[in-house]
Amino acid sequence: MALKDRIAEDNTRVFMNLGHFAEHHYWNGVEIVCVPDEELALKRKNNNVNDISWDNNIREILIHTPLADFPGGEEPEPNTQIMFDRRTMWVRESHHNMGMLDILLSAKDPREL
C-alpha cells in the first residue's frame, strides 16, 4: 500500500472519526464533519513575528475537513463570507492537503472564554 493511501485511510479511520477527533458543524447551513482547532489558529497568529495584524476583537478558527465531503466539492475562495455554526465568518486561507481542506476562518467578534 502506498503512503498516500495509508494517509487517506488514517484520515477517515482516525482523524475524521466522530469518536476520536471529528465533530459535526454547519457550513452555510449544511452539516459537515470537521476537526476545528482554535488553539492552532491562535498560535499561528501570535507566533508569527511578521504578523502585525493582531487584534483581540478577531476570532480565528482553523478547520480540517475532507474535500470529498465538502459542500460544493471544491476549496472555498479566500475573502468570501460564509456562515459557520450560524456565525458570520470570512475565509482567510484555504489549502488542499492530501485529500483534506485546511480552512482558516475569522470573525470580528471576541473569542469566547
C-alpha positions in Angstrom: 0.0 0.0 0.0 1.4 3.4 -1.0 2.0 6.1 1.7 -0.7 8.4 0.3 -3.2 5.5 0.5 -2.3 4.9 4.2 -2.6 8.6 5.0 -6.1 8.7 3.3 -7.1 5.6 5.3 -5.9 7.2 8.5 -7.7 10.4 7.7 -11.1 8.6 7.6 -10.4 5.9 10.2 -8.9 8.1 12.9 -8.7 11.8 12.3 -12.2 12.2 10.8 -13.7 9.6 13.1 -16.5 11.2 15.2 -15.4 9.0 18.1 -11.9 10.4 18.1 -11.3 14.0 16.8 -14.1 15.0 14.4 -17.3 16.9 15.2 -20.5 17.9 13.4 -20.6 21.6 12.4 -22.5 23.7 9.9 -21.1 25.3 6.8 -23.7 27.7 5.2 -26.4 25.6 6.7 -25.1 22.2 5.5 -23.8 19.8 8.2 -20.2 18.8 7.7 -17.8 16.7 9.7 -14.6 18.6 10.6 -11.9 19.0 13.2 -12.0 22.6 14.5 -8.8 24.0 16.1 -8.9 27.4 17.6 -5.7 26.9 19.6 -3.6 26.3 16.4 -5.1 29.3 14.7 -4.2 31.4 17.8 -0.6 30.1 17.9 -0.2 30.7 14.1 -1.4 34.3 14.6 0.7 35.2 17.7 3.9 33.3 16.9 4.4 34.9 13.5 6.9 37.7 14.0 5.9 39.2 10.7 2.2 39.4 11.6 1.2 42.9 12.6 -2.5 42.3 12.3 -3.1 41.1 15.9 -6.4 42.3 17.2 -8.1 41.0 20.3 -11.5 41.5 18.7 -10.9 39.0 15.9 -11.7 35.4 16.4 -10.0 32.8 14.3 -10.6 29.1 13.9 -8.8 26.6 11.7 -10.9 23.7 10.4 -9.8 20.4 8.8 -12.4 18.6 6.7 -12.4 16.1 3.8 -12.5 17.7 0.4 -14.7 14.8 -1.0 -17.5 15.6 1.5 -17.2 19.4 1.4 -20.3 21.3 0.1 -19.7 22.2 -3.5 -16.7 19.8 -3.7 -14.1 22.5 -4.1 -12.0 24.8 -2.0 -13.7 28.0 -0.8 -12.3 31.2 -2.2 -10.4 33.5 0.2 -12.1 36.6 1.5 -15.6 35.1 1.0 -18.2 35.4 3.7 -19.7 32.2 5.0 -21.9 31.0 7.9 -20.0 28.6 10.2 -22.2 27.2 13.0 -24.7 30.1 12.4 -22.0 32.7 12.8 -20.8 35.0 10.1 -17.2 34.4 9.3 -14.7 35.1 6.5 -12.5 32.6 4.7 -8.9 33.8 5.1 -6.9 30.9 3.8 -7.8 27.5 2.2 -5.3 24.8 1.4 -5.8 21.3 -0.1 -3.6 18.8 1.8 -3.7 15.1 0.9 -7.5 15.0 0.4 -8.2 17.3 3.3 -9.1 21.0 3.3 -7.4 23.2 5.9 -9.5 26.4 6.1 -8.7 29.4 8.3 -11.8 31.4 9.2 -12.1 34.7 11.1 -14.9 36.7 12.6 -15.0 40.2 14.0 -16.1 39.3 17.5 -14.1 38.3 20.6 -13.2 34.8 21.4 -15.5 33.1 23.9 -13.9 32.4 27.3 
